[in-house]
Amino acid sequence: MSLLFSPLTLRERTIPNRAWVSPMCQYSSVDGRPTDWHLVHLGSLARGGAGLVFTEATAVVPEGRISPQDAGIWNDEQAEDYARITAFIRSQGAVPGIQLAHAGRKASTYAPWRGRHSVALADGGWTTVGPSAVAFGDYAEPRALDAAEIPALVQAWAAAARRAVAAGFDVLEIHGAHGYLVHEFLSPLSNLRTDGYGGDLAGRARLLLEIVDAVRAAVPEHVLLFVRLSASDWVPGGLTVDDVSEVATLLAPRGVDLIDVSSGGNSPAQDIAIGPGYQVPFARAIRAASGLPTAAVGLITEPEQAEKILSESSADAVLLARALLREPNWARRAAFELGDDLPWPPQDERAKPSRD
């Protein structure tokens, strides 16, 4: 058996393989509620053989949405809508996961195909918040969060986590990457605070640690908790992989089960050295420093490439995004090419390739 299609057990949960669906924004929700689009989109990826299927970044409060069309789980109606989606994902043998998020100063923007600039208040946008009143590029300037507001925001994550578990999700991921609120607090490029939530790395990591503690306490022990982190800002003076390794080390004893390692997103000045598997070295470094399992993501497109990442102990799983949009059955093809045999839905067995 290949490593890619071997199971991974974390806590009491066994994920059937290590080819996972990365969270991908769909900009197709209505009042934060998932629609038939989400059922078909996520369901097709589960049907295609992925072991873990993540929803898109899902806001814990209305102001945390990236766009007015983004998903949320700040009320029970939204959670109820997810129940049929998690049930279908599970029926295909996959594990359902949800990414809990707050977009911070990068919230209230248009969907990419509508221009990706800040949405004006008159057009349904809202005032964004961040650790400091520092805008992201030409986006609207955010309002700096008052320290007295932060406890309620932390509890919003906990409440969203409880709703997610009630909706049938087995894996929760805190979004701490890509220039959204938690990453904004972590990075010295966007966090200019001088109170207990700013200053040195320990202060800048405080919000993340408080969210992790609140979420972990809010859900049953068997629920898996991941954190996605940007391992580098790709800007001089920004976060480095050494910084993020230190943050991961702080997370290890707090009940976090895996670090999902990405990078960038917090500065328009970033200069990213993009290439196949360009973020894999970050996953390897954080895995070694923290002792936590990691998942690698970013320009992972071929089965042999994914298998090599695992065989070299660079990560414990791989997350795919655009490759799966192009080919929802990627995992089935990959298993065949690596000599494995994934179960197929009986409706599709007539299409199963033969090794004869």
C-alpha positions as semicolon CSV with decimal commas, in nm:
position;residue;x (nm);y (nm);z (nm)
1;M;0,000;0,000;0,000
2;S;0,118;0,352;-0,077
3;L;0,157;0,602;0,204
4;L;-0,088;0,837;0,032
5;F;-0,364;0,581;0,062
6;S;-0,278;0,449;0,404
7;P;-0,504;0,558;0,692
8;L;-0,405;0,823;0,944
9;T;-0,535;0,794;1,300
10;L;-0,542;1,104;1,522
11;R;-0,705;1,074;1,863
12;E;-0,992;0,829;1,810
13;R;-1,055;0,926;1,448
14;T;-0,913;0,734;1,153
15;I;-0,903;0,922;0,825
16;P;-0,908;0,661;0,548
17;N;-0,633;0,815;0,336
18;R;-0,401;1,116;0,324
19;A;-0,526;1,288;0,007
20;W;-0,739;1,568;0,150
21;V;-0,953;1,850;0,014
22;S;-0,820;2,193;0,106
23;P;-1,070;2,463;0,205
24;M;-1,172;2,656;-0,107
25;C;-1,396;2,962;-0,098
26;Q;-1,697;2,932;-0,329
27;Y;-1,855;3,278;-0,283
28;S;-2,192;3,110;-0,323
29;S;-2,361;3,130;0,018
30;V;-2,680;3,321;0,096
31;D;-2,681;3,496;0,434
32;G;-2,391;3,270;0,526
33;R;-2,593;2,955;0,454
34;P;-2,459;2,679;0,229
35;T;-2,663;2,602;-0,081
36;D;-2,711;2,317;-0,328
37;W;-2,384;2,432;-0,485
38;H;-2,198;2,335;-0,168
39;L;-2,369;1,997;-0,148
40;V;-2,272;1,913;-0,505
41;H;-1,923;2,067;-0,486
42;L;-1,819;1,905;-0,158
43;G;-2,014;1,588;-0,227
44;S;-1,839;1,534;-0,560
45;L;-1,500;1,558;-0,392
46;A;-1,602;1,303;-0,129
47;R;-1,736;1,077;-0,404
48;G;-1,402;1,119;-0,582
49;G;-1,214;0,939;-0,305
50;A;-1,062;1,211;-0,085
51;G;-1,011;1,100;0,274
52;L;-1,096;1,434;0,440
53;V;-1,318;1,701;0,284
54;F;-1,292;2,054;0,423
55;T;-1,551;2,321;0,368
56;E;-1,440;2,670;0,275
57;A;-1,340;2,933;0,531
58;T;-1,657;2,962;0,739
59;A;-1,707;3,279;0,938
60;V;-1,771;3,270;1,312
61;V;-1,940;3,613;1,303
62;P;-2,108;3,799;1,014
63;E;-1,826;4,057;0,996
64;G;-1,576;3,773;0,955
65;R;-1,686;3,682;0,604
66;I;-1,441;3,746;0,323
67;S;-1,732;3,859;0,106
68;P;-2,107;3,903;0,157
69;Q;-2,145;3,574;-0,034
70;D;-1,918;3,375;0,200
71;A;-2,018;3,094;0,433
72;G;-2,086;3,128;0,803
73;I;-2,175;2,926;1,108
74;W;-2,270;3,200;1,353
75;N;-2,630;3,073;1,387
76;D;-2,812;2,744;1,421
77;E;-2,987;2,771;1,085
78;Q;-2,654;2,769;0,905
79;A;-2,541;2,468;1,104
80;E;-2,863;2,282;1,020
81;D;-2,802;2,343;0,650
82;Y;-2,462;2,178;0,681
83;A;-2,606;1,858;0,829
84;R;-2,712;1,713;0,493
85;I;-2,370;1,796;0,349
86;T;-2,176;1,624;0,627
87;A;-2,409;1,325;0,603
88;F;-2,340;1,287;0,231
89;I;-1,964;1,328;0,275
90;R;-1,968;1,057;0,541
91;S;-2,181;0,828;0,322
92;Q;-1,898;0,830;0,066
93;G;-1,644;0,708;0,321
94;A;-1,481;1,048;0,373
95;V;-1,444;1,254;0,691
96;P;-1,614;1,597;0,696
97;G;-1,412;1,895;0,818
98;I;-1,484;2,267;0,854
99;Q;-1,249;2,565;0,862
100;L;-1,356;2,826;1,119
101;A;-1,245;3,173;1,020
102;H;-1,256;3,549;1,056
103;A;-1,124;3,752;0,764
104;G;-1,031;4,057;0,973
105;R;-0,911;4,350;0,762
106;K;-0,954;4,140;0,445
107;A;-1,329;4,100;0,501
108;S;-1,611;4,278;0,316
109;T;-1,458;4,234;-0,028
110;Y;-1,606;4,136;-0,361
111;A;-1,585;3,783;-0,496
112;P;-1,279;3,746;-0,726
113;W;-1,484;3,758;-1,044
114;R;-1,644;4,083;-0,923
115;G;-1,322;4,274;-0,863
116;R;-1,190;4,175;-0,517
117;H;-1,196;4,528;-0,371
118;S;-1,365;4,642;-0,049
119;V;-1,744;4,650;-0,066
120;A;-1,881;4,992;0,032
121;L;-2,127;5,018;0,320
122;A;-2,393;5,139;0,078
123;D;-2,348;4,823;-0,129
124;G;-2,384;4,578;0,159
125;G;-2,032;4,592;0,301
126;W;-1,928;4,662;0,658
127;T;-1,650;4,818;0,862
128;T;-1,370;4,568;0,902
129;V;-1,159;4,506;1,212
130;G;-0,798;4,408;1,271
131;P;-0,531;4,416;1,539
132;S;-0,434;4,767;1,424
133;A;-0,575;5,033;1,195
134;V;-0,350;4,925;0,908
135;A;-0,510;4,852;0,571
136;F;-0,422;4,561;0,346
137;G;-0,303;4,733;0,029
138;D;-0,585;4,941;-0,116
139;Y;-0,857;4,774;0,093
140;A;-1,054;4,989;0,337
141;E;-0,873;5,074;0,660
142;P;-0,990;4,849;0,944
143;R;-1,090;4,956;1,293
144;A;-0,843;4,836;1,556
145;L;-1,009;4,590;1,793
146;D;-1,034;4,706;2,152
147;A;-0,894;4,453;2,398
148;A;-1,233;4,444;2,571
149;E;-1,391;4,310;2,248
150;I;-1,160;4,013;2,215
151;P;-1,313;3,775;2,475
152;A;-1,650;3,783;2,296
153;L;-1,475;3,712;1,967
154;V;-1,294;3,414;2,120
155;Q;-1,627;3,283;2,247
156;A;-1,773;3,322;1,897
157;W;-1,516;3,067;1,781
158;A;-1,619;2,832;2,061
159;A;-1,989;2,870;1,979
160;A;-1,920;2,808;1,610
161;A;-1,722;2,496;1,704
162;R;-2,017;2,361;1,904
163;R;-2,251;2,423;1,611
164;A;-2,007;2,255;1,372
165;V;-1,996;1,941;1,582
166;A;-2,376;1,938;1,606
167;A;-2,385;1,964;1,224
168;G;-2,175;1,649;1,192
169;F;-1,821;1,776;1,140
170;D;-1,546;1,553;1,280
171;V;-1,254;1,789;1,213
172;L;-1,236;2,158;1,300
173;E;-0,963;2,382;1,160
174;I;-0,885;2,729;1,294
175;H;-0,781;2,953;1,007
176;G;-0,464;3,131;1,113
177;A;-0,319;3,194;0,768
178;H;-0,351;3,397;0,447
179;G;-0,369;3,740;0,604
180;Y;-0,695;3,688;0,789
181;L;-0,758;3,796;1,147
182;V;-0,550;3,541;1,340
183;H;-0,260;3,580;1,095
184;E;-0,294;3,958;1,123
185;F;-0,239;3,929;1,497
186;L;0,056;3,692;1,452
187;S;0,243;3,907;1,202
188;P;0,447;4,214;1,301
189;L;0,355;4,362;0,963
190;S;-0,009;4,406;1,066
191;N;0,001;4,394;1,447
192;L;0,135;4,721;1,587
193;R;-0,032;4,683;1,926
194;T;0,143;4,763;2,250
195;D;-0,097;4,580;2,483
196;G;-0,101;4,210;2,577
197;Y;-0,209;4,110;2,225
198;G;0,090;4,268;2,055
199;G;0,461;4,324;2,092
200;D;0,670;4,009;2,094
201;L;0,570;3,677;1,936
202;A;0,412;3,552;2,259
203;G;0,185;3,856;2,271
204;R;0,097;3,835;1,902
205;A;0,014;3,463;1,944
206;R;-0,213;3,525;2,242
207;L;-0,534;3,551;2,038
208;L;-0,465;3,222;1,862
209;L;-0,386;3,045;2,189
210;E;-0,705;3,176;2,349
211;I;-0,911;3,060;2,051
212;V;-0,751;2,715;2,058
213;D;-0,817;2,678;2,430
214;A;-1,179;2,791;2,394
215;V;-1,251;2,563;2,097
216;R;-1,082;2,263;2,252
217;A;-1,286;2,310;2,570
218;A;-1,610;2,349;2,375
219;V;-1,605;2,022;2,181
220;P;-1,582;1,652;2,269
221;E;-1,240;1,499;2,317
222;H;-1,268;1,285;2,002
223;V;-1,315;1,586;1,770
224;L;-0,996;1,668;1,583
225;L;-0,857;2,020;1,597
226;F;-0,625;2,151;1,325
227;V;-0,471;2,496;1,280
228;R;-0,375;2,642;0,943
229;L;-0,075;2,874;0,962
230;S;0,114;3,082;0,709
231;A;0,474;2,978;0,764
232;S;0,617;3,292;0,605
233;D;0,496;3,638;0,514
234;W;0,751;3,636;0,229
235;V;0,836;3,994;0,325
236;P;1,146;4,118;0,510
237;G;1,053;4,186;0,871
238;G;0,749;3,960;0,854
239;L;0,679;3,618;0,997
240;T;0,939;3,349;0,932
241;V;0,920;2,973;0,949
242;D;1,118;2,987;1,274
243;D;0,853;3,214;1,426
244;V;0,573;2,988;1,312
245;S;0,757;2,677;1,433
246;E;0,769;2,841;1,775
247;V;0,395;2,910;1,759
248;A;0,332;2,547;1,663
249;T;0,538;2,438;1,962
250;L;0,306;2,645;2,183
251;L;0,005;2,476;2,026
252;A;0,131;2,119;2,073
253;P;0,033;2,082;2,441
254;R;-0,303;2,257;2,395
255;G;-0,485;1,978;2,216
256;V;-0,405;2,069;1,856
257;D;-0,377;1,755;1,644
258;L;-0,218;1,882;1,321
259;I;-0,075;2,197;1,163
260;D;-0,193;2,271;0,810
261;V;0,105;2,458;0,665
262;S;0,053;2,727;0,403
263;S;0,218;3,068;0,358
264;G;0,171;3,428;0,254
265;G;-0,142;3,639;0,218
266;N;-0,073;3,917;0,467
267;S;0,107;4,171;0,250
268;P;0,071;4,285;-0,112
269;A;0,452;4,322;-0,107
270;Q;0,506;3,947;-0,067
271;D;0,757;3,793;-0,303
272;I;0,676;3,421;-0,316
273;A;0,912;3,171;-0,474
274;I;0,637;2,965;-0,635
275;G;0,707;2,619;-0,774
276;P;0,582;2,262;-0,735
277;G;0,548;2,182;-0,365
278;Y;0,699;2,519;-0,271
279;Q;0,553;2,510;0,081
280;V;0,660;2,154;0,162
281;P;0,989;2,259;0,329
282;F;0,783;2,469;0,571
283;A;0,569;2,168;0,662
284;R;0,885;1,963;0,719
285;A;1,044;2,228;0,942
286;I;0,733;2,282;1,154
287;R;0,681;1,907;1,191
288;A;1,038;1,864;1,315
289;A;1,030;2,160;1,552
290;S;0,690;2,104;1,712
291;G;0,652;1,727;1,705
292;L;0,302;1,777;1,564
293;P;0,180;1,610;1,246
294;T;0,158;1,845;0,950
295;A;-0,024;1,864;0,620
296;A;0,141;2,010;0,312
297;V;-0,043;2,221;0,056
298;G;0,042;2,426;-0,252
299;L;0,108;2,315;-0,612
300;I;0,082;1,947;-0,525
301;T;-0,062;1,804;-0,843
302;E;0,077;1,457;-0,918
303;P;0,037;1,127;-0,730
304;E;0,409;1,051;-0,728
305;Q;0,482;1,400;-0,594
306;A;0,233;1,353;-0,309
307;E;0,374;1,010;-0,228
308;K;0,727;1,147;-0,215
309;I;0,627;1,419;0,031
310;L;0,497;1,152;0,268
311;S;0,779;0,904;0,212
312;E;1,038;1,172;0,295
313;S;0,851;1,252;0,620
314;S;0,796;1,610;0,511
315;A;0,430;1,587;0,611
316;D;0,168;1,339;0,726
317;A;-0,094;1,430;0,466
318;V;-0,136;1,645;0,156
319;L;-0,411;1,892;0,079
320;L;-0,518;1,958;-0,278
321;A;-0,725;2,242;-0,420
322;R;-0,705;2,343;-0,787
323;A;-0,603;1,991;-0,887
324;L;-0,934;1,869;-0,747
325;L;-1,134;2,143;-0,915
326;R;-0,987;2,026;-1,244
327;E;-1,031;1,658;-1,159
328;P;-1,269;1,572;-0,873
329;N;-1,174;1,203;-0,911
330;W;-0,802;1,280;-0,866
331;A;-0,776;1,050;-0,565
332;R;-0,914;0,752;-0,759
333;R;-0,668;0,809;-1,043
334;A;-0,384;0,855;-0,796
335;A;-0,467;0,532;-0,615
336;F;-0,468;0,341;-0,943
337;E;-0,134;0,490;-1,052
338;L;0,022;0,410;-0,713
339;G;-0,100;0,052;-0,724
340;D;-0,376;0,089;-0,466
341;D;-0,745;0,009;-0,492
342;L;-0,988;0,263;-0,345
343;P;-1,349;0,155;-0,295
344;W;-1,575;0,289;-0,569
345;P;-1,943;0,380;-0,534
346;P;-2,145;0,095;-0,685
347;Q;-2,303;0,343;-0,926
348;D;-1,959;0,413;-1,074
349;E;-1,802;0,067;-1,073
350;R;-1,859;0,020;-1,446
351;A;-1,596;0,295;-1,495
352;K;-1,336;0,139;-1,267
353;P;-1,012;0,079;-1,459
354;S;-0,881;-0,273;-1,485
355;R;-0,524;-0,380;-1,420
356;D;-0,559;-0,674;-1,659
